[in-house]
Amino acid sequence: MSVAATSPAVGSFYLRRRSPSTAMSMPRSRMAVRSAAVSVTPLLTKLHNDSATPLPLLRHVAEAMAADMRAGLAVEGGSDLKMILSYVDSLPSGNEEGLFYALDLGGTNFRVLRVQLGGKQERVIATEFDQVSIPKELMFSTSEQLFDFIASGLAKFAQKEGNKFHLPTGTKREIGFTFSFPVKQTSIDSGILIKWTKGFSVSGTAGKDVVACLNEAMERQGLDMRVSALVNDAVGTLAGARYWDDDVMVAVILGTGTNACYVERADAIPKLQGQVSSSGRTIINTEWGAFSDGLPLTEFDREMDAASINPGEQIFEKTISGMYLGEIVRRVLVKMAEADALFGESAPEKLSTPFALRTPDICAMQQDISDDLQDVGSILYNVAGVESNLSARKIVVDVCDTIVKRGGRLAGAGIVGILQKMEEDSKGLIFGKRTVVAMDGGLYANYPQYRRYLQEAVTELLGTEISKNVVIELTKDGSGIGAALLAAANSQYA
C-alpha cells in the first residue's frame, strides 16, 4: 500500500468523539439557523452524475479488476496491478507454539508486539505490545540511524519480557516484520526496498534488503533475534484472521491508504516460472491502489491528482481511501463557495488550504441527525472557518455522502473482482461455500455509511443468495499479530 500526500496533518483515519462543549465553540450569534430548502445547483447535479456508481459501472470495475489481476500474474509489469509474490506459502494453522515477536513499521510510529502461542488448545496465551514515535529528523536520516533507533526500541521492549512468556530451550527469538513501503520481495524473509513513501526520505536503504538492515541493527544492539517473515500490512491481516477462521481467503486494508491480498493457487501464477510453492498456494499482494480502469472521476478528482506528488498514479486509492475523501469534498465545497456563494459572498480562506478538511471531519458531519445540523455547522466553522445556514449544511452533507458512497461502492466492486477471479479459477469453490474477507483500517472500522455502501455494492453484484456466503468481517487482531503468527508458521524450528 502506497500513500502519497502533501500534508503532514493527514494521519491515520479515526473518528474523534467531540465533547458536548465542542459544538458551542462557534459564537452564539453565528449559530443562528435560517431554515431553507436544499437548493440543488447545477454543480451539485453534475457531481451526482459524475460520481454515480450504477450496477453496470460496478460490474465493469469488478471485471476489469479481475482482468488486471490476471495480466499482472502472467508477467512482471503486465498490468497496473503489481500482483507481488509474498512468498507466504505456510499460513498459520493454529498448531503454532512458542514465543514470537512482531515489528510493524508503516508510518511515523512503529509498533512492537510479543505473543505466547499454545497450539490448538490454548491458542494465544498472552500478548503485549508497545508503540514508539519516530522523531521527525530520523525520517530524513541514514538507513543505519533509523534502523538503530528501531532496534533499540525493540531491545528495550524485549528486556521487559515478563514470566508469562517462555522461549523454548535451545531456540532463538524470531520476529515477523511488517514493512508497509514498496518492496520487491525475494523470499519469505528478504525484500529489496524500491523507494520510501509516506514522508520518509532515508538515505542508503533503496536497493537494499530491509531485513538485512534490521538484522544488522539488532546485532549492533546485542539483540539475539532473527527475522523469519517479512510481510506487508494486508498480508499480516490475512494471516491474523486466518489463524481464527480457516475460511478467510482475502484481506483488505481501508484506512489512510488501501490495499488487498488474497490466497492464490500456485498453478494460476504464470510468472512463477517453475518456482514451487510447498503448499501449492501463496498469498498475492495486489497493490490494488494503482487500479484505474473505468472509474467515475470528477473534475475535482483530476485536480487533486494533478496537484499530488504522484500524478496519474494510485487512482483507485485516491477515490476510495481515507487520505483523500475529505480532500475531494473540500475541493467541491471551494468550487461551490466560489461559483454558487454557498457560504455567502466570499469564499473562506481557511477552506482553500489543501487537506484542511479531513475524512474524520466528513464522517462526523454525516453522523449529525439533529434538525438544525448543529454539529455540521460547528465542524465547518472550527475546521474550515465557514459560517453556514441550514441550506448550506444540507448541501455539505449531500456532498459528503456523494463522495463516500462512490468510494464505498467502488471498494465493494474491487472486492467482488478479486472473488470473481478466484471463483473462475477454482471452478465454483468460492461462491458455493462460506468465504471470509478480513477487513482492517480505520476508514472501514469508523465510518458506518462507508461500510454500508461497500456491503450494498457486494450484494448488488453477487445477488442475495451468493452474497450470503461472502462474510465481510472486521479483524480482531490486525496486521501486528498476523506478522508474529507468520514468523511462527515460517520458523526455522517448525
C-alpha positions as CSV (number, residue, x, y, z in Angstrom):
1,M,0.0,0.0,0.0
2,S,1.5,3.3,-1.0
3,V,0.1,6.6,0.2
4,A,1.3,9.9,-1.1
5,A,0.1,13.2,0.4
6,T,1.5,16.7,0.6
7,S,0.0,17.4,4.0
8,P,1.6,16.1,7.3
9,A,-1.7,16.9,9.0
10,V,-3.3,13.9,7.5
11,G,-2.7,11.0,9.8
12,S,-4.3,7.6,10.2
13,F,-8.1,7.7,9.9
14,Y,-10.0,7.8,13.2
15,L,-13.2,9.4,14.4
16,R,-12.8,11.9,17.1
17,R,-15.6,11.9,19.7
18,R,-16.3,15.6,20.5
19,S,-17.3,16.7,23.9
20,P,-20.7,18.5,24.2
21,S,-18.9,21.8,24.6
22,T,-17.3,21.5,21.2
23,A,-20.5,22.4,19.4
24,M,-20.6,25.6,21.4
25,S,-17.2,26.8,20.3
26,M,-18.8,28.8,17.5
27,P,-20.1,32.1,18.7
28,R,-23.8,32.1,19.5
29,S,-24.6,34.8,17.0
30,R,-23.2,32.7,14.3
31,M,-25.2,29.6,15.3
32,A,-28.5,31.2,14.1
33,V,-30.1,28.9,11.6
34,R,-32.2,30.2,8.7
35,S,-34.5,27.4,7.6
36,A,-34.4,26.9,3.8
37,A,-35.0,24.1,1.4
38,V,-32.0,22.3,-0.2
39,S,-31.2,24.2,-3.4
40,V,-29.9,21.7,-6.0
41,T,-27.5,23.7,-8.1
42,P,-26.1,22.7,-11.5
43,L,-22.8,22.0,-9.7
44,L,-24.4,19.5,-7.3
45,T,-26.3,17.8,-10.1
46,K,-23.1,17.4,-12.1
47,L,-21.3,16.0,-9.1
48,H,-24.1,13.4,-8.6
49,N,-23.9,12.4,-12.3
50,D,-20.1,12.3,-12.5
51,S,-19.8,10.3,-9.2
52,A,-22.6,7.8,-9.9
53,T,-21.9,4.1,-9.5
54,P,-24.8,2.3,-11.1
55,L,-24.7,-1.5,-11.3
56,P,-23.4,-1.7,-14.9
57,L,-20.4,0.5,-13.9
58,L,-19.7,-1.6,-10.8
59,R,-19.8,-4.7,-13.0
60,H,-17.3,-3.2,-15.3
61,V,-15.0,-2.3,-12.4
62,A,-15.2,-5.8,-11.0
63,E,-14.5,-7.4,-14.3
64,A,-11.6,-5.0,-15.1
65,M,-10.1,-5.7,-11.7
66,A,-10.2,-9.4,-12.3
67,A,-8.7,-8.9,-15.8
68,D,-5.9,-6.7,-14.4
69,M,-5.1,-9.3,-11.8
70,R,-4.7,-12.0,-14.5
71,A,-2.5,-9.7,-16.5
72,G,-0.3,-8.9,-13.5
73,L,0.1,-12.6,-12.6
74,A,1.1,-13.5,-16.2
75,V,4.2,-11.4,-16.4
76,E,6.0,-8.7,-14.4
77,G,4.7,-5.3,-15.4
78,G,1.7,-6.9,-17.2
79,S,-0.8,-4.5,-15.7
80,D,-1.3,-1.6,-13.3
81,L,-1.6,-4.1,-10.5
82,K,1.8,-5.3,-9.4
83,M,0.5,-8.7,-8.1
84,I,3.5,-9.1,-5.9
85,L,4.5,-12.6,-4.7
86,S,4.6,-12.6,-0.9
87,Y,6.4,-15.9,-0.6
88,V,3.9,-16.8,2.2
89,D,3.3,-20.4,1.4
90,S,2.6,-21.5,5.0
91,L,-0.4,-19.9,6.7
92,P,-1.0,-20.2,10.4
93,S,-2.8,-23.4,11.3
94,G,-3.4,-23.0,15.0
95,N,-0.8,-25.6,15.9
96,E,1.9,-22.9,16.4
97,E,3.6,-22.9,19.8
98,G,6.2,-20.7,21.5
99,L,7.2,-17.1,21.9
100,F,7.2,-14.8,18.8
101,Y,7.7,-11.1,18.2
102,A,6.3,-8.7,15.6
103,L,7.6,-5.3,14.4
104,D,5.2,-3.1,12.4
105,L,6.8,-0.1,10.5
106,G,4.4,1.7,8.3
107,G,4.4,5.4,9.2
108,T,5.5,7.8,11.8
109,N,5.2,5.2,14.6
110,F,6.4,1.7,14.9
111,R,4.7,-1.0,16.9
112,V,6.3,-3.9,18.7
113,L,4.4,-6.9,19.9
114,R,5.1,-10.3,21.5
115,V,2.8,-13.3,21.7
116,Q,2.9,-16.6,23.5
117,L,1.2,-19.3,21.4
118,G,-0.1,-22.5,23.0
119,G,-1.1,-24.6,20.0
120,K,-4.7,-25.7,19.1
121,Q,-5.9,-26.0,22.7
122,E,-4.7,-22.7,24.2
123,R,-4.1,-20.6,21.1
124,V,-3.0,-17.1,22.2
125,I,-1.9,-17.4,25.9
126,A,-0.6,-13.9,26.3
127,T,0.2,-10.7,24.3
128,E,1.9,-7.4,25.0
129,F,2.7,-4.5,22.7
130,D,4.2,-1.1,22.7
131,Q,4.2,1.8,20.3
132,V,7.2,4.2,19.7
133,S,7.1,7.5,17.8
134,I,9.8,8.1,15.3
135,P,11.5,11.5,15.7
136,K,10.9,13.6,12.5
137,E,14.7,14.0,12.0
138,L,15.1,10.3,11.6
139,M,12.7,10.3,8.7
140,F,15.4,12.1,6.8
141,S,18.4,10.4,8.3
142,T,20.6,7.5,7.2
143,S,19.5,3.9,7.0
144,E,21.8,2.9,9.9
145,Q,20.4,5.7,12.1
146,L,16.8,4.8,11.5
147,F,17.2,1.0,11.9
148,D,19.4,1.5,15.0
149,F,16.6,3.5,16.6
150,I,14.1,0.8,15.8
151,A,16.3,-2.0,17.0
152,S,17.0,0.0,20.2
153,G,13.2,0.3,20.8
154,L,12.8,-3.4,20.1
155,A,15.6,-4.3,22.5
156,K,14.0,-2.2,25.3
157,F,10.7,-4.0,24.7
158,A,12.4,-7.4,24.8
159,Q,14.0,-6.6,28.1
160,K,10.6,-6.2,29.7
161,E,9.6,-9.7,28.8
162,G,7.6,-11.0,31.9
163,N,7.2,-14.5,33.2
164,K,4.1,-15.0,31.1
165,F,6.4,-15.5,28.2
166,H,8.7,-18.5,27.7
167,L,11.3,-19.2,25.0
168,P,11.7,-22.9,24.3
169,T,15.2,-24.1,25.3
170,G,17.8,-24.0,22.5
171,T,15.9,-21.6,20.3
172,K,16.4,-18.0,19.2
173,R,13.7,-15.4,19.4
174,E,12.1,-14.9,15.9
175,I,10.2,-11.9,14.6
176,G,7.7,-11.1,11.9
177,F,8.5,-7.8,10.3
178,T,5.5,-5.8,8.8
179,F,7.1,-3.3,6.4
180,S,4.5,-1.2,4.6
181,F,6.6,0.5,2.0
182,P,7.2,-0.6,-1.6
183,V,9.4,-3.7,-1.6
184,K,10.4,-6.3,-4.1
185,Q,10.1,-9.4,-2.1
186,T,12.7,-12.1,-2.9
187,S,11.8,-14.7,-0.3
188,I,9.7,-15.0,2.9
189,D,12.5,-13.3,4.9
190,S,14.1,-10.9,2.4
191,G,12.9,-7.9,0.3
192,I,14.6,-5.0,-1.5
193,L,13.3,-1.5,-0.8
194,I,12.1,0.1,-4.0
195,K,11.5,3.6,-2.5
196,W,10.5,5.3,0.7
197,T,7.0,6.9,0.8
198,K,4.7,8.5,3.4
199,G,7.1,11.4,4.0
200,F,10.3,9.3,4.6
201,S,13.5,10.1,2.8
202,V,16.1,7.9,4.4
203,S,19.4,7.6,2.6
204,G,21.3,4.4,1.9
205,T,18.3,2.0,2.0
206,A,16.9,2.0,-1.5
207,G,18.1,-1.1,-3.4
208,K,19.0,-2.9,-0.1
209,D,17.4,-5.8,1.7
210,V,15.4,-4.2,4.6
211,V,15.6,-7.5,6.6
212,A,19.4,-7.4,6.4
213,C,19.2,-3.7,7.6
214,L,17.1,-4.7,10.6
215,N,19.2,-7.8,11.4
216,E,22.4,-5.8,11.3
217,A,20.9,-3.2,13.6
218,M,19.7,-5.8,16.1
219,E,23.3,-7.3,16.2
220,R,24.7,-3.8,16.9
221,Q,22.2,-3.6,19.8
222,G,23.3,-7.0,21.1
223,L,19.7,-8.3,20.4
224,D,19.7,-12.0,19.7
225,M,16.7,-12.2,17.4
226,R,16.1,-13.0,13.7
227,V,13.5,-12.0,11.2
228,S,11.7,-15.2,9.9
229,A,8.9,-13.4,7.9
230,L,8.8,-10.1,6.0
231,V,5.2,-9.1,5.2
232,N,3.1,-6.0,4.4
233,D,0.1,-5.0,6.4
234,A,-2.5,-6.6,4.1
235,V,-0.7,-10.0,4.2
236,G,-0.4,-9.7,8.0
237,T,-4.1,-9.0,8.3
238,L,-4.9,-12.1,6.2
239,A,-2.7,-14.3,8.4
240,G,-4.0,-12.9,11.6
241,A,-7.6,-13.5,10.6
242,R,-6.9,-16.9,9.1
243,Y,-5.5,-18.1,12.5
244,W,-9.0,-17.9,13.9
245,D,-11.0,-18.7,10.8
246,D,-10.0,-21.2,8.0
247,D,-12.5,-19.6,5.6
248,V,-10.5,-16.3,5.3
249,M,-9.3,-16.0,1.7
250,V,-9.0,-12.2,1.2
251,A,-7.8,-9.3,3.3
252,V,-8.5,-5.6,2.5
253,I,-7.0,-2.6,4.2
254,L,-9.2,0.5,4.1
255,G,-7.6,3.2,6.2
256,T,-5.4,6.2,5.3
257,G,-4.4,4.1,2.3
258,T,-5.7,0.9,0.8
259,N,-4.5,-2.5,-0.4
260,A,-5.8,-6.0,-0.8
261,C,-4.3,-9.5,-0.8
262,Y,-5.7,-13.0,-1.3
263,V,-4.8,-16.7,-1.3
264,E,-3.9,-17.8,-4.8
265,R,-3.2,-21.2,-6.3
266,A,0.5,-21.5,-7.5
267,D,-0.6,-23.0,-10.8
268,A,-2.6,-19.8,-11.6
269,I,0.6,-17.7,-11.5
270,P,2.4,-18.0,-14.8
271,K,5.2,-15.6,-13.8
272,L,6.3,-18.1,-11.1
273,Q,8.1,-19.8,-13.9
274,G,8.5,-23.2,-12.3
275,Q,9.1,-21.9,-8.7
276,V,7.4,-24.4,-6.5
277,S,5.2,-23.5,-3.5
278,S,5.4,-26.1,-0.8
279,S,1.6,-25.9,-0.2
280,G,0.6,-25.3,-3.8
281,R,-0.7,-21.8,-2.9
282,T,0.6,-18.4,-1.8
283,I,-0.6,-15.0,-0.8
284,I,-0.6,-12.4,-3.6
285,N,-0.3,-8.7,-2.7
286,T,-2.3,-7.0,-5.4
287,E,-1.3,-3.3,-4.6
288,W,-4.8,-2.6,-5.9
289,G,-4.5,1.2,-5.2
290,A,-3.0,1.5,-8.7
291,F,-6.1,0.2,-10.5
292,S,-7.8,2.8,-12.7
293,D,-9.9,1.2,-15.4
294,G,-13.4,2.7,-15.8
295,L,-13.5,4.7,-12.6
296,P,-16.1,7.5,-12.4
297,L,-13.9,10.5,-11.9
298,T,-14.9,14.2,-11.4
299,E,-13.1,17.4,-12.2
300,F,-12.2,17.5,-8.5
301,D,-10.5,14.1,-8.6
302,R,-8.5,15.2,-11.7
303,E,-7.5,18.5,-10.0
304,M,-6.4,16.7,-6.8
305,D,-4.5,14.1,-8.7
306,A,-2.7,16.8,-10.8
307,A,-1.7,18.6,-7.5
308,S,-0.4,15.4,-5.8
309,I,3.2,14.2,-5.6
310,N,2.3,11.2,-7.8
311,P,0.0,12.4,-10.6
312,G,-1.5,9.7,-12.7
313,E,-0.8,7.0,-10.1
314,Q,-2.8,5.3,-7.4
315,I,-6.1,6.4,-8.9
316,F,-8.2,3.7,-7.2
317,E,-6.6,4.7,-3.8
318,K,-7.4,8.3,-4.5
319,T,-11.1,7.6,-4.9
320,I,-11.7,5.1,-2.0
321,S,-9.2,5.7,0.8
322,G,-9.3,7.9,3.9
323,M,-6.3,10.0,2.9
324,Y,-8.3,11.6,0.0
325,L,-12.1,11.5,0.7
326,G,-12.1,14.7,2.8
327,E,-9.9,16.5,0.3
328,I,-12.2,15.7,-2.6
329,V,-15.1,17.1,-0.5
330,R,-13.1,20.2,0.3
331,R,-12.4,20.9,-3.3
332,V,-16.1,20.5,-4.2
333,L,-17.1,23.0,-1.4
334,V,-14.4,25.5,-2.5
335,K,-15.9,25.5,-6.0
336,M,-19.5,25.8,-4.6
337,A,-18.4,28.7,-2.4
338,E,-16.9,30.5,-5.4
339,A,-19.5,29.7,-8.1
340,D,-22.7,29.4,-6.0
341,A,-21.9,31.6,-3.0
342,L,-22.6,28.5,-0.8
343,F,-21.2,30.3,2.3
344,G,-22.0,33.9,1.5
345,E,-20.3,36.5,-0.6
346,S,-16.7,35.4,-0.1
347,A,-15.0,32.0,-0.2
348,P,-13.4,31.3,3.2
349,E,-9.6,31.4,3.0
350,K,-9.2,28.5,5.5
351,L,-11.2,26.2,3.3
352,S,-8.8,26.8,0.5
353,T,-5.9,25.1,2.3
354,P,-5.3,21.6,0.9
355,F,-6.3,18.8,3.3
356,A,-7.9,21.3,5.7
357,L,-11.0,19.1,5.7
358,R,-10.1,15.5,6.7
359,T,-12.0,12.3,6.3
360,P,-12.8,12.1,10.1
361,D,-14.5,15.5,9.7
362,I,-16.8,14.4,6.9
363,C,-17.5,11.2,8.8
364,A,-18.5,13.3,11.9
365,M,-20.7,15.5,9.8
366,Q,-22.6,12.5,8.4
367,Q,-23.4,11.3,11.9
368,D,-25.3,14.5,12.7
369,I,-29.0,13.7,12.8
370,S,-30.2,16.9,14.6
371,D,-32.8,19.1,12.9
372,D,-30.5,22.1,12.5
373,L,-27.4,20.1,11.7
374,Q,-25.6,21.9,14.6
375,D,-22.5,19.6,14.5
376,V,-22.1,20.2,10.8
377,G,-22.2,23.9,11.4
378,S,-19.6,23.6,14.2
379,I,-17.2,21.5,12.2
380,L,-17.4,23.8,9.2
381,Y,-16.7,26.8,11.5
382,N,-13.9,25.2,13.6
383,V,-12.1,23.3,10.8
384,A,-12.7,25.5,7.8
385,G,-13.6,28.9,9.2
386,V,-17.0,28.7,7.5
387,E,-20.3,30.2,8.7
388,S,-23.3,28.3,7.3
389,N,-27.1,28.3,7.3
390,L,-29.2,25.1,7.3
391,S,-29.5,25.1,3.5
392,A,-25.7,25.2,3.1
393,R,-25.2,22.5,5.7
394,K,-27.7,20.1,3.9
395,I,-25.7,20.6,0.7
396,V,-22.4,19.9,2.5
397,V,-23.8,16.6,3.9
398,D,-25.1,15.7,0.4
399,V,-21.6,16.3,-1.0
400,C,-20.0,14.2,1.8
401,D,-22.5,11.4,1.1
402,T,-21.9,11.5,-2.7
403,I,-18.2,11.1,-2.4
404,V,-18.3,8.5,0.4
405,K,-21.0,6.5,-1.5
406,R,-18.8,6.4,-4.6
407,G,-15.8,5.3,-2.5
408,G,-17.6,2.5,-0.6
409,R,-19.3,1.1,-3.7
410,L,-16.1,1.1,-5.7
411,A,-14.3,-0.7,-2.9
412,G,-17.1,-3.3,-2.8
413,A,-16.7,-3.7,-6.6
414,G,-13.0,-4.3,-6.2
415,I,-13.6,-7.0,-3.6
416,V,-16.1,-8.7,-5.9
417,G,-13.5,-8.5,-8.7
418,I,-11.0,-10.5,-6.6
419,L,-13.6,-13.0,-5.6
420,Q,-14.8,-13.5,-9.2
421,K,-11.2,-14.1,-10.3
422,M,-10.8,-16.8,-7.6
423,E,-14.2,-18.3,-8.4
424,E,-13.5,-18.7,-12.1
425,D,-10.1,-20.3,-11.4
426,S,-11.4,-22.7,-8.7
427,K,-14.4,-23.7,-10.8
428,G,-17.0,-22.8,-8.2
429,L,-15.2,-23.4,-4.9
430,I,-15.5,-19.8,-3.7
431,F,-19.2,-18.8,-4.0
432,G,-20.5,-22.2,-3.1
433,K,-19.3,-22.0,0.4
434,R,-18.6,-19.6,3.2
435,T,-15.8,-17.2,2.2
436,V,-14.5,-14.5,4.6
437,V,-13.0,-11.2,3.6
438,A,-11.0,-9.8,6.5
439,M,-11.1,-6.0,6.8
440,D,-8.7,-3.7,8.6
441,G,-8.2,0.0,8.8
442,G,-9.8,3.0,10.5
443,L,-11.9,4.1,7.5
444,Y,-13.8,0.8,7.4
445,A,-13.9,0.5,11.2
446,N,-15.1,4.0,11.9
447,Y,-17.3,5.1,9.0
448,P,-20.7,3.4,9.1
449,Q,-22.0,4.9,5.9
450,Y,-18.9,3.8,4.0
451,R,-19.3,0.2,5.4
452,R,-23.0,0.1,4.4
453,Y,-22.3,1.3,0.8
454,L,-19.5,-1.2,0.4
455,Q,-21.7,-4.1,1.6
456,E,-24.6,-2.9,-0.6
457,A,-22.4,-3.0,-3.7
458,V,-21.2,-6.5,-2.9
459,T,-24.8,-7.7,-2.5
460,E,-26.0,-6.0,-5.7
461,L,-23.1,-7.5,-7.7
462,L,-23.4,-11.1,-6.4
463,G,-27.1,-11.3,-5.8
464,T,-28.8,-12.1,-2.4
465,E,-28.1,-15.8,-2.4
466,I,-24.4,-15.8,-3.3
467,S,-23.6,-12.8,-1.1
468,K,-24.9,-14.6,1.9
469,N,-21.8,-16.9,1.6
470,V,-19.4,-13.9,1.5
471,V,-18.7,-12.6,5.0
472,I,-17.0,-9.2,5.3
473,E,-15.6,-9.0,8.7
474,L,-13.5,-6.5,10.7
475,T,-10.4,-8.4,12.0
476,K,-9.8,-9.0,15.7
477,D,-6.1,-8.5,15.7
478,G,-5.0,-6.6,12.6
479,S,-1.7,-7.0,10.9
480,G,0.6,-7.0,14.1
481,I,-0.3,-10.4,15.5
482,G,-0.5,-11.7,11.9
483,A,3.2,-10.9,11.4
484,A,4.0,-12.8,14.7
485,L,1.9,-15.7,13.5
486,L,3.7,-15.8,10.1
487,A,7.0,-15.8,12.0
488,A,5.8,-18.8,13.9
489,A,4.4,-20.6,10.7
490,N,7.8,-19.9,9.0
491,S,10.0,-20.6,12.0
492,Q,13.3,-22.3,11.4
493,Y,12.3,-24.6,14.3
494,A,8.8,-25.5,12.8
